[in-house]
Amino acid sequence: MALTKADIVERIHEKVGFSKKEASEVVDSIFEVIKRQLEHGRKVKVSGFGNFVVHAKRPRKGRNPQTGETIIIRGRRVLGFKASPMLKKSMNSEG
């Protein structure tokens, strides 16, 4: 089962006491700030959780599997995530 944005909103509503509308606005704002930073190629570090980083992939040669024709695959940006040591430890603890 996946954790959804609605689940996050619900948990903030329960823990902090914000209305669901306020909690939703907070979650949307946080995601928007993270998204904007990543769009500008900046690293986003969430202490105790991990780092989101944008990597640039260079153009490369590829092959069309149907025709065998050589093609150039355009460069692109990809998102990477590296979990913090604290998150890795908590994921692997037996507690």
C-alpha positions in Angstrom: 0.0 0.0 0.0 1.3 3.4 -1.0 1.3 6.5 1.2 -0.7 9.2 -0.7 -0.7 13.0 -0.5 -4.2 12.6 1.1 -2.7 10.4 3.7 -0.1 13.0 4.6 -2.8 15.7 4.8 -4.8 13.5 7.1 -1.9 12.8 9.4 -1.0 16.5 9.6 -4.7 17.2 10.4 -4.7 14.7 13.2 -1.2 15.5 14.7 -1.1 19.3 14.4 -4.7 20.1 14.6 -4.9 22.1 11.3 -8.1 21.9 9.4 -7.9 19.5 6.4 -7.9 22.5 4.1 -5.0 24.1 6.0 -3.1 20.8 6.1 -3.6 20.4 2.4 -2.3 24.0 1.7 0.8 23.2 3.8 1.5 20.0 2.0 1.0 21.6 -1.4 3.3 24.5 -0.4 6.1 22.2 0.7 5.9 20.1 -2.5 5.8 23.3 -4.6 9.0 24.7 -2.9 10.8 21.4 -3.4 9.6 21.2 -7.1 10.8 24.8 -7.8 14.2 24.1 -6.4 14.7 20.9 -8.4 13.5 22.7 -11.6 16.3 25.2 -11.1 18.8 22.3 -10.6 19.3 22.8 -6.9 19.8 20.0 -4.4 17.1 19.6 -1.8 18.3 18.3 1.5 15.8 17.1 4.1 17.8 16.5 7.3 17.2 13.0 8.7 15.5 11.9 5.5 17.7 12.4 2.4 18.8 14.4 -0.6 17.0 15.0 -3.9 19.4 15.8 -6.7 18.9 16.6 -10.4 21.4 14.8 -12.6 22.1 15.8 -16.2 22.3 12.9 -18.7 24.2 13.6 -21.9 23.0 12.8 -25.3 23.9 9.3 -26.4 23.7 6.9 -29.3 20.9 4.4 -29.3 19.3 1.9 -31.7 15.8 1.6 -33.0 15.0 -2.0 -32.1 12.5 -2.4 -35.0 14.7 -1.1 -37.8 18.2 -1.3 -36.3 18.8 2.3 -37.3 21.2 4.3 -35.1 19.6 7.3 -33.4 20.7 10.0 -31.0 18.9 9.9 -27.7 18.6 13.5 -26.4 20.1 14.6 -23.1 17.7 15.0 -20.2 17.6 15.7 -16.5 16.7 12.9 -14.1 15.8 13.1 -10.4 17.8 11.1 -7.9 17.3 10.5 -4.2 19.8 9.4 -1.7 18.5 8.3 1.7 20.2 9.7 4.8 22.1 7.3 7.1 19.4 7.9 9.7 16.6 6.9 7.3 18.6 3.8 6.2 19.2 2.8 9.8 15.5 3.2 10.8 14.4 1.2 7.7 16.7 -1.7 8.7 16.2 -1.6 12.5 14.4 -4.6 14.0 12.2 -2.4 16.2 
